Amino acid sequence: MQRIPIVGGNWKMNTTRATAAALARAVAAANGTQDAVQVAVFPPFPYLIEVASALRGSPIMLGAQDVYFEPDGAFTGEISTSMLRDCGCNWVLVGHSERRHVIGECDDLVNRKVLAAVGAGLNVILCIGETKGQREAGEADAVNERQLRAGLRGVSAAQMKSIVIAYEPVWAIGTGLTATPEDAQAAHKAARAVLAGLFDPSTAQATRIQYGGSMKPGNAANLMTMPDIDGGLIGGASLNAADFSAIVQAAAPH
Ligand code: PGA
């Protein structure tokens, strides 16, 4: 099964209106002819429209960092799926570790967001991953399984075509610590086995599973050679167009 690698740039709460547009233009210029890897960027909400216009005509896809599950109404501060589509997004991150562990999102909320986003025609990157304590307690696979089962409750095998999984060990995000390629591969293989049980083996084989957590130009190639690693979700290094593009290059099948 040949899966097309996908690399996402999660800009988090960084950039300004001007630097977001400049970064988008630089990413588009560096990856405009890249067709072996799908590339998406995830700017802050206020800059989506600006970035959408900077990316126009390029194959770089646009996503948001979060979404709310209700279609509209009295939900102060929240953003709906149709608003994202209206701004030119076709991707959204759901369940990022900072949403789970800093903001306090639970599995049930993550699941509602996944269902709303896919139902509205958005593609989803569903993020999962264990904390340092959970890994040290030998609970990593169990935590990832729970987050997958809960996050994908009610999702059909057909809808899995619109979903990418990002395995992001919490202890590796923004810390400079990266899972070894072997540890990451083991987690990805375990996640794929959970998908096979939840859906069927061919759906599991077709689903892209990205690695995230301090992926940089210097470690990307070794991670990408692993058979179950299908790209990356990049935080810090995605704020530099040259670094991000080097990671995209590393994800291309050789
Ligand atoms: P990082 O972030 O690359 O800065 O570790 C990854 C992520 O949070 O998606």
Residues whose N, C-alpha, C, O or C-beta is under 5 A from the ligand:
A	BS01	PGA	N10 A172 I173 G174 T175 G212 G213 S214 M215 L233 I234 G235 G236 A237
